[in-house]
């Protein structure tokens, strides 16, 4: 009976040790997960900051080009068009400056606030972006298809009824015999 009690207490001790080891492993895994989450969050924020700065610089260069175009339109006598392009350039400069100076957290907060205040406008912007992307894809696929056609006209592929040496009847429904079987 004493031996059964000793075996039971040894098993209980082993169970307790295993449980402690498992809890320790879970704790270590949770710490590592928190570290990875923090590291990923920092990288994401850095990436967002970098990308928004780059976008801001690009928007500012577009605004400058638009302003120059507006100045040329104004000197050419088209004052209404010059005013419109000037206003558009002003707005783009504001946006570019905001993108350059805003941090990632601030940018995300502003986007979330805009989405909460004007959800239908955000949906409309998303729809317009989708339509623009679809048009871009369609236009680029047509260009790729035309390029493919131009390449095939320069180097025609072998079709049914054609041989490598150019013999045969292109476009026919009957295969052309060549080599030892041709007469």
Secondary structure as UniProt FT lines:
FT   HELIX           2..75
FT   TURN            76..77
FT   HELIX           79..101
FT   HELIX           104..117
FT   HELIX           119..154
FT   TURN            160..161
FT   TURN            164..165
FT   TURN            170..171
FT   HELIX           179..181
//
